[in-house]
Amino acid sequence: MNITLSNKPLSTEKADCLVVALPEKGDLPESTRLADEALGGLIKKLQKSGDLSGKNATTLMIPTPGQAWDRLLVVGTGADKNRTPALFRKALIAAVGQLKDGVSRHALFALHDSPVTGDDRASSEAAKLSLIGRTLEDQLYSFNSYKSEKPANSKLNKVTVTASAAGKGLKDAFNLGLATGRGMNFTKDLGNTPPNICHPVWLAEQAKKLAKEHEVIKTEVLDEKQMEKLGMNTILAVGKGSTEPPRFIIMEYRGGKSKDKPHVLVGKGITFDTGGISLKPGEGMDEMKYDMGGSASVLGAMQVIAEVKPRINVVAVIAAAENMPDGGASRPGDIVTTMSGLTVEILNTDAEGRLVLCDALTYVKRFDPASVVDLATLTGACVIALGHHASAVFSNDEGLSEELLAAGERAGDRAWPMPLWDDYQNLLDSNFADMQNIGGRAAGSITAACFLSRFAKDYRWAHLDIAGTAWNSGKAKGSTGRPVPLLVDYLMSHAGK
């Protein structure tokens, strides 16, 4: 797909389809007003007749033969005062959905002048162009690698996005959006890959490939012997039941000053989760290939960082294993010594994500991090609490939590704060070890975060439970690419500081 930015006057741009915005009430954006004038007031007439409402994410395709554009796509953007980045993105998604299944080959997006609410980083033209670029890449994604007969490609092969002016700032913002969309698509590719192919060694190979394609990334992979030497016994315990060996992946990007502390991302990489001896129900188990969603998001974010090369230091680590039940698998009742020296009684082998993450959280102390954010499809309890709209944020630092929440709002990749009170910690008490790996049915996502917090006391840390946001089920089954946009916004907010 050829996606470019242009600041040429709208009247000089030719395309198969012009896309403009229509608010529910009030003044038309300048691009829409110019299109309306060129069409003899057609948009206002259709609005007055009720054929166009301006309700957010509604669309109407209008043939316009004899004009510079063969057709006009009007997308409703709701009320100006209510147009958050998330709602603006919803309107963009509706527009792209009309185009990718249509007959237009070249679309001209003139949506940069629709007002968006929020601070300057969310409402500026640069922010809108970034969101447009990201949404185009994200929504034009398809995954057909394993189909013998490939679906017909969309006729749309070129998109031009309008901007008010030329300039490095707008172009950089647009390119960041495109890169973020490609990072999301990389994440989706990893998540959608079947588990007989996407196993820990294969995932490590993708990290190595990323380093090969981008010389600014340095990748190291630890095998079982190296992990054993470091005392990463909980990762090894999770992987014992599988013929696919676990791997520990470390990626480094050093774009900041040498003295700058790195921001660290930690990804849960359970490439398939049967539950182990604590076997999951069979229905829907195929979706457990998405249990490596945290690691996929980390890889997607690192690809974005490698492309845009911001002035920041970023380290990413992935604890990758496959959780299978065989004669060598961990049993409920086993006690394992973590890399930190703390002991864990494994009461449920299906609570394996926290076991691989705890050793990873101990490992990253060596980087003296500015912040650590771990990402994990950790608990079904989180889905019950928040559904599929928001990722959960737990943190030992209020400022870090607020930064992540604000990044999610700006990116339209929302998150919600959850408690991490000491009151919950005693639910992890064990009669036989320093702690047990589950805290009972009540507050399941909170006790999982409490478990992780015990290994993150030496730095600013946040845990994102993305069990409800990393993938969709049902007819639209597939990886979502979330929360790559949130991560990129958070990291870029620290670039150059």
Buried (B, 14 or more C-beta within 10 A) or exposed (E): EEBEBBEEEBEEBEBBBBBBBBBBEEEBBBBBBBBBBBBEEBBBEBBEEEEBBBBBBBBBBBEBEEBBBBBBBBBBBBBBEEBBBBBBBBBBBBBBEBBBEBEBBBBBBBBBBBBBBBEEBBBBBBBBBBBBBBBBBBBBBEBEEEEEEEEEEBBBEBBBBBBEEEEEEBBBBBBBBBBBBBBBBBBBBBBBBEBEEBBBBBBBBBBBEBBEEBEBBEBBBBBBEEBEEBBBBBBBBBBBBBEBBBBBBBBBBBBBEEEBBBBBBBBBBBBBBBBBBBEBEEEEBEBBBBBBBBBBBBBBBBBBBBBBEBEBBBBBBBBBBBBBBEEEBBEBEBBBBBBBEBBBBBBBBBBBBBBBBBBBBBBBBEBEBBBBBBBBBBBBBBBEBBEBEBBBBBBBBEEBBEBBBBBBBBBBBBBBBBEBEEEBBEBBEBEEBBBBBBBEEEBBBBBBBBBBBBBBEEBBBBBBBBBBBBBBEEEEEBBBBBBBBBBBBBBBBBBEE
